[in-house]
């Protein structure tokens, strides 16, 4: 008998008795950790193999891999274990595993039994029923029945299918998974793959593998899938979009996203814990992102218009002259609406408040109606009986919060009035009589509703522009013209309501005009003017003839001055700048080699026009490709926090920022890749990333509705209408198109009550 065998048979060689759950520990000797590894922690142990005498660090899984010679486990197989010993160890290990499985099955709660007499589609097959009816011999009929059922069962495995459905259902019920998860194509492909591939003994990945190895592998794979999108950034340009947020543990985060014509790509999130978020720190974070992407690809950096962000943008422009800092247009418009609809009574704001205070009062009245109904259970029950739509509690931080609330009240106006004059409203007198009468008077007051209509009428152009800008679609080249048109439409609405001509004075319009111009001055940048100048549409006769006040960009003094500043930053070489000026003069003057280029300025999309007719102006064409494909808002960065909130929720609030970032990276970019898939657009799987449950239920239970409703974009009004309301109830007289037009994009701050 050799030394290894004698050591194996000596139980005193181990420091402790063999573990019944881990029998292979008896074939190794546990030793104490060396002093140099005293700082290591976890479940790993130093052990010495009783056969080869080598010392390893690891857990029981490494002991098993070493002795049973399992490959790809990070440990060498023991060369001294004979086949007979290996077979003995394998039997011992399998016996323990079988005992564990039997104990688990005995302790498991049984599944519902399958209903009797169900075939592959849930019914007894017709040929089986025919055999039973034709048989006159009871014994013969019973034999045929058994044969038929067993054949069908073997062919379709109905009991196995039924049991699998029960197991899947129990997973949903015990895990609190939203039913919308069943629409996820990855959920369906998982079971389809398992059903079509024979994988005996397969055990799903465990807790540690999912959160470490598999997650890192999936992120690396998603990065490879994003390469086709990133490859276009050099030619078409990209915008860096950033926003700030605090996670459930109050850690300050700064997310970085890259937006181009290919969609918003999540790059990373920075944990700013313990850092002073001044302009130097913010600029450093953005500069790191620029270096990671490549400064030659970046066209602009879009953030909110906070003072620290503006200062950080100036630092970036100082180091990278060809990269512009651009304030978010949606934030600018939202501030304009707040200055108008929620004016504060301060010494510096006396004139504005005096003219706009009536709007503030109407907004307060609307909030009073909502709070009164929602805080009284009987009134809320009446409201739900009369109206299929829900009241929205819109936080002040929500874009256009006052307008959104008034739009919803206008949409359910007739339902509210029917409730106020109903017998149920009059019969319930247990609450505050004064408040009841006040709410009823406002709901039934035509004068109050006229004021609501007036607010919605003159703010509609601002709100419409906000909705257009609040997307990831290229609209940088549309901002300048949208501002001019929006201001003209607001003026026309106010003058029409007051019965004034365009040249007559209106004190209210004067205040609104000052607010809009002040915000427009803070929003306009040279990049907006250059992008506006490169849009062929604004030189066409069709566009100029729509409004006699319009002039082409090359004849506008303000645009020309800002455009010159922008071109001087792009082209530092004087000779190259002269060539660009000559190309722009030829382009704006309409001197094209092809006569079709003149007519196509109105007929074709700007980027299509430059792709087809642009080779005549090669330098301007390069600029046009980059500028005409950029967004004008940081909305995608704000919506990305909805993904964070969905992943790092109250249920999962202890994840470290690095793992959370990996999850958000995979989740956000897989959604982007899925939406670029033709199958997503043309099939029912388009609904997989949309809340399937009522969004009340999803929001209350922290399900997918929190994320999916928040991520709805403005180019999916039909999906928004499904969430916001249902126009099929006969008590609602609004048409489906009205419901869809009034559907709003939901953000983190919206709560449907």
LUMLO-561479 format. One record per residue (C-alpha): residue in one letter; x, y, z. Coordinates in steps of 0.001 Angstrom, whole numbers, plus 500000, padded with zeros to 6 digits. Example, Ala and Ser with C-alpha at 12.3 -4.5 7.8 and 13.67 -1.06 7.14 Angstrom:
! residues 2
a512300495500507800
s513670498940507140
END
This chain:
! residues 753
x500000500000500000
x501464503341498943
x501640506467501053
x498755508190499298
x496460505224499896
x497408504949503537
x496807508661503949
x493437508300502324
x492399505499504711
x493546507388507795
x490695509491509164
x493051511227511555
x494704512997508633
x491909515547508491
x491316518279510989
x487610517544511102
x485222514697510316
x483917514374506738
x480939516580505863
x477841514581504916
x476902517222502349
x480447517416500916
x481940513914501101
x485067514621499059
x486577516748501818
x487818513490503379
x490277513028500500
x492098516314501184
x493651517908504258
x492598521405505269
x495492523612506350
x495636527022507942
x496027530113505775
x499550531461505421
x500154534806507203
x500445536604503844
x496876535675502942
x495338536554506292
x493510539480504754
x491641537256502317
x488074536517503200
x485193534461501886
x484425530757501789
x487754529628500281
x490093527320502238
x493655526144501709
x493692522389501237
x496322519770500443
x495460516853498186
x496116513514499886
x497164511962496554
x499346514474494736
x500380516475497826
x499813519889496182
x498230522804498060
x495333524752496522
x493028527562497551
x489329527110496929
x485949525873498026
x484359522439497786
x483655522929494075
x487407523134493389
x488034520034495530
x485443518194493455
x486930519423490178
x490446518419491255
x489588514898492375
x486973514070489717
x489159515625486987
x486535518119485811
x488054520477483240
x487635524251482851
x487167524825486559
x490366526755487227
x492214523878488897
x494383521037487632
x493134517468487772
x494889515170490235
x497206512848488268
x497374510237491052
x493669509429491307
x493131506069489623
x490004505313487560
x488666503025490277
x489125505704492956
x487561508288490692
x484558506013490109
x484168505502493865
x484306509249494505
x481810509903491689
x479345507398493133
x479682508945496575
x479117512426495174
x476131511342493037
x474538509606496014
x474690512795498068
x473245514829495172
x470392512350494677
x469604512440498386
x469466516254498216
x467120516106495238
x464813513603496923
x464651515706500099
x463897518789498038
x461127516992496146
x459574515703499378
x459571519185500882
x458273520890497720
x454647521943497624
x452886519831494964
x451705521434491752
x448057521473490651
x447128518150489030
x446278518233485325
x442557518102484537
x441390514676483368
x440647513907479737
x442545516794478138
x444221516358474785
x446891518385473078
x444579521366472708
x442729520907475970
x439953518590474757
x439532514870474155
x440332514236470482
x437363513723468188
x438577510327466930
x438838509149470530
x435236510164471263
x434146508410468052
x435830505150469105
x434154505295472485
x430692505802470970
x431134503065468333
x432264500414470779
x429549498061472086
x431815495979474300
x432606497844477572
x435921496049477956
x436911496656474345
x435886500323474600
x437963500795477752
x440990499212476059
x440654501517473050
x440333504535475332
x443507503683477208
x445419503076473974
x444217506354472438
x445024508455475503
x448457506895476002
x449318507473472325
x448323511109472479
x450154511580475758
x453338510098474335
x453086512225471201
x452355515569472834
x453475514998476462
x450424516828477746
x451112516174481399
x454670517450481068
x453402520558479266
x450815521160481944
x453361520724484730
x455821523080483008
x453094525734482696
x452347525311486387
x456011525697487301
x456342528843485182
x453209530288486738
x454472529550490239
x457740531314489396
x455763534421488393
x453520534331491459
x456218533767494055
x458768536107492476
x456380539024492045
x457143539200488322
x454807541411486267
x452707539534483733
x454130541800481034
x457382539862481444
x455735537020479480
x455884539300476412
x459650539560476684
x461138537817473638
x464134536665475689
x461804534895478100
x460112533085475242
x463346532244473430
x464761530748476642
x462009528115476870
x461946527544473119
x465672526854473083
x465431524499476061
x462526522625474439
x464303522101471106
x467727521134472484
x468387518069474588
x470532519172477541
x470429516328480092
x471220517349483641
x471217521071482884
x470874523301485953
x470155527052485460
x472856529509486410
x472947530415490053
x472991533641492003
x476708534369491742
x477026533508488052
x474145535784487091
x475529538785488931
x479165538383487900
x480340536171485048
x477209536145482897
x476579539862483410
x480123540804482395
x479966538499479393
x476634539991478297
x477967543541478618
x480999542683476492
x478714541141473889
x476408544175473840
x479449546386473309
x480300544329470238
x476726544623468952
x476890548417469297
x479933548718467043
x477888549237463834
x476205552233465478
x479483553641466803
x481175553224463428
x478926555929461974
x479834558462464656
x482974559626462892
x481103560614459742
x477696561558461159
x478782562956464516
x477449562287467994
x476118564352470896
x477102563690474503
x474100564041476798
x474357564127480574
x472120564550483601
x472362564206487392
x470348562063489807
x470475560401493233
x469901556670493645
x467820555074496465
x470868555247498749
x471232558975498014
x474456558496496089
x474869561249493476
x475157559849489961
x476019561507486655
x475059559536483577
x476652559854480159
x474836558951476942
x475830559298473303
x473013560260470933
x473120560163467173
x470831559267464325
x471292555645465426
x469628556278468790
x470730556945472385
x473560554687473566
x474201554463477292
x477921554920477964
x478422554977481738
x477359556484485045
x479715558200487459
x479323557851491227
x480062561311492591
x479986560385496270
x482389562533498279
x483067564891495360
x482335568603495210
x480261569014492069
x481682572302490836
x482357573268487244
x485815571667487258
x484504568287488409
x481598568316485917
x483907569397483116
x486351566622484036
x483605563991483819
x482478565256480420
x486052565509479125
x486684561886480087
x483610560902478089
x484827562963475123
x488206561221475226
x486554557808475476
x484351558446472443
x486875560527470490
x486804564322470329
x486745564287466522
x483345562517466659
x481634564780469206
x479569567688467882
x478029569035471090
x477509568420474783
x473902568822475950
x473018569375479607
x470469571347481552
x471051575081481782
x472127575204485430
x474899577715486117
x477426575007487027
x476678573177483782
x477061576369481769
x480407577050483419
x481535573471482774
x480465573861479148
x482644576947478816
x485650574959480065
x484969572231477510
x484674574747474670
x487951576296475776
x489787572984475432
x487838571679472413
x486892574659470190
x484988572432467745
x482731571019470473
x479826573231471568
x477961573262474856
x474219573415474159
x471516573935476785
x468569571557476669
x465749573164474687
x463110571259476669
x464376572724479949
x464304576206478429
x460714575789477248
x459663574321480578
x461108577338482406
x459253579642480034
x455988577847480848
x456715578029484575
x457494581737484396
x454150582245482689
x451847579742484389
x453358579713487888
x454682583224488288
x456053584020491744
x455165587208493584
x458562588807494197
x459810592374494003
x461751591609490824
x458740589916489282
x455919592330490117
x454967593164486531
x454967589546485389
x453055588375488427
x450415591066488032
x449713590025484456
x450003586244484955
x448613585776488459
x445241584721487074
x446945581747485395
x448509580787488718
x445085580930490378
x443539578690487717
x446367576188488206
x445816576254491978
x442080575709491457
x442758572698489234
x445079571264491865
x442403571894494520
x439828569928492501
x442192567014492066
x443228566907495735
x439616567158496924
x438515564216494803
x441545562060495550
x441476562668499328
x437819561657499773
x437146558000499118
x433461558465498333
x434170561294495885
x436881559170494286
x434440556264493935
x431964558617492240
x434683559909489939
x435724556393488917
x432096555558488193
x431605558543485902
x435013558713484247
x437151555866482825
x440254558081482746
x442333558814485828
x443443562030487432
x447167562645487225
x449224563882490139
x451927565766488268
x454940566896490265
x456242570415489832
x459460569024488408
x457536567479485515
x457851569310482211
x454817571548481606
x453178570291484798
x450429572939484885
x449546572452481226
x449481568667481606
x447094568907484566
x444771571342482784
x444758569195479655
x443607566211481662
x440826568229483361
x439694569515479978
x439603565977478636
x437314564810481451
x435283568026481704
x431916566464480867
x432519563575483244
x433266565998486088
x430161568047485330
x427976564944485185
x429369563866488564
x428794567305490141
x425095567392489163
x424405563748489987
x422257562544492880
x425250560766494442
x427161564052494753
x424201565815496343
x423381562952498722
x426858562658500233
x427248565483502783
x429645564093505357
x432659566087504204
x433419569808504223
x430347571548502817
x432307574664501889
x434855572753499851
x432131570695498201
x430353573832497038
x433583575451495877
x434544572440493779
x431054572174492316
x430960575889491446
x434291575662489625
x433329572516487729
x430024574020486580
x431385577526485897
x431601578311482195
x433791581315482989
x436320579086484787
x436455576641481883
x436840579543479427
x439972580577481300
x441239577002481140
x440614576981477384
x442465580281477008
x445504578978478900
x445608575835476786
x445145577863473616
x448035580295474002
x450377577732475599
x449655575118472911
x452491576321470596
x454982576177473496
x453748572766474574
x453818571426471009
x457395572580470529
x458342570999473845
x456893567672472687
x458768567844469381
x462057568659471097
x461551566052473839
x462780563209471623
x465998561623470460
x465253562447466837
x467454564904464931
x465993568376465422
x468952570671466115
x468469572276462690
x464780572950463444
x465180574805466740
x465686578324465391
x462695578196463072
x460520576523465718
x461235579342468179
x460258582011465644
x457095580186464616
x456159579410468219
x456424583044469299
x454276584151466349
x451619581542467152
x451488582568470825
x451062586196469811
x448300585308467338
x446411583305470002
x446573586135472568
x445598588828470065
x442726586706468766
x441385586190472294
x441687589894473166
x440264591013469816
x443373592984468844
x445256593438465614
x448881592401465346
x450132595964465640
x447990596844468693
x449446596828472203
x448609594123474726
x450065594273478227
x449662590525478692
x451372589714475392
x454169592141476259
x454921590192479442
x454726586800477714
x456906588092474877
x459593589268477314
x459604585856478996
x459944583979475697
x462615586302474300
x464635586092477518
x464551582287477379
x465286582253473646
x468331584479474167
x469704582024476742
x468986579051474480
x470293580212471107
x473874579207470285
x476001579596467147
x475498575877466506
x471735576367466202
x472285579125463644
x474754577111461562
x472497574041461562
x469559576281460585
x471627577755457734
x472480574302456373
x468845573210456049
x467997573499452322
x464288573793453135
x464686577322454486
x465903578583451098
x462985577181449100
x460280579354447612
x457566577149449156
x458793577758452690
x459380581493452201
x455932581997450674
x454141580495453674
x454752583651455694
x455642587045454167
x457796587843457216
x460146584945456553
x463579585497455074
x466202582956454100
x469011582337456608
x471751584043454589
x469760587305454644
x469127587284458402
x471676589473460199
x471551587658463563
x471878584232461981
x474730585389459749
x476714586784462677
x476329583598464747
x477046581406461737
x480299583248461115
x481370582669464729
x480675578979464378
x482555578604461090
x485577580427462492
x485740577892465319
x485460574956462939
x488045576196460433
x491098577828461935
x493019577770458656
x492215580945456698
x492492579304453295
x490070576560454278
x487729579146455767
x487695581034452471
x486749577865450627
x483909577247453080
x482629580803452667
x482632580390448912
x480776577077449156
x478158578601451451
x477668581581449149
x477102579214446232
x474767577004448275
x472662579848449722
x472489581614446355
x471002578547444703
x473692578245442048
x473602574482441558
x474864572457438606
x471642570457438582
x468262572233438283
x466689569456440366
x468607570691443401
x466371573797443552
x463106571896443556
x464435569173445851
x465171571711448596
x461496571552449545
x460699568009448426
x463528566072450084
x464572565688453687
x467641567809454533
x470023564880454999
x468738563194451837
x469277566418449896
x472863566702451103
x473542563052450306
x472270563479446761
x473307567043445865
x476024567680448453
x479141566547446546
x479186569981444887
x479999571436448336
x482263568791449931
x483236570725453082
x479704571913453798
x478432568408453104
x480699567034455846
x479362569656458261
x475762568989457227
x476086565256457873
x477181565990461438
x474828568843462344
x471597567700460696
x471580564419462620
x471842565792466164
x469160566158468892
x468489569329470828
x467546568039474294
x468859565880477122
x465577563970477478
x467134560557476870
x469504561091479815
x466559561899482067
x464566558908480851
x467612556771481571
x467055557411485285
x463795555521484897
x465888552510483954
x468018553062487039
x464917553337489195
x463540550152487671
x466744548204488340
x467953549828491565
x464562549841493284
x463425549451496867
x463592545690496368
x467167545816495050
x468663548703496967
x472001547237498036
x473694546845494670
x477033548565494282
x477143551314491627
x479412549284489337
x476992546343489106
x474046548707488716
x475850550422485858
x476430547072484143
x472751546180484472
x471624549562483141
x474137549335480295
x472851545931479214
x469183546819479732
x469229550203477951
x471339549158475002
x469494545864474474
x466275547866474264
x467934550137471699
x469119547178469644
x465706545511469909
x463914548588468643
x466214548686465631
x465187545121464804
x462699544698461979
x460858542027463964
x460197544524466761
x458626547024464375
x456486544638462334
x455312542060464879
x453512541907468178
x456822541728470059
x456793545510469914
x454795545293473123
x457486543442475078
x459004546617476524
x455649548231477170
x453627547837480368
x451125545055479915
x449355545429483259
x447258548410484145
x449807551003484969
x448201551658488338
x449090548128489383
x452550548237487894
x453413551489489605
x452145550382492994
x454073547125492961
x457256548421491419
x456768546389488272
x457756547070484712
x455208549851484415
x457511552240486274
x460056551907483531
x457979551214480477
x455573554118480884
x458440556470481578
x460312555344478486
x457460555978476057
x458600558323473356
x456502560933471666
x456559559020468391
x454413556251469919
x451105558042470640
x449053554900470161
x450914553184472998
x450629556254475224
x446884556309474648
x446613552718475867
x448269553684479140
x446624557031479745
x443037556173479116
x440331554303477311
x437900556056475034
x435596553092474591
x433326553989477505
x430101555505476164
x430033558083478957
x433128559719477464
x432319561717474377
x435886562397473333
x437027560522470270
x439923558126470180
x441998560619468261
x441422563211470985
x442555560759473631
x445668559999471630
x446396563653471016
x446050564419474697
x448195561473475769
x451316562702477493
x454737561258477927
x455153560050481485
x458259560775483465
x459579559682486843
x457603562438488519
x454208561376487156
x452031559265489417
x448732557951488122
x446196557959490933
END
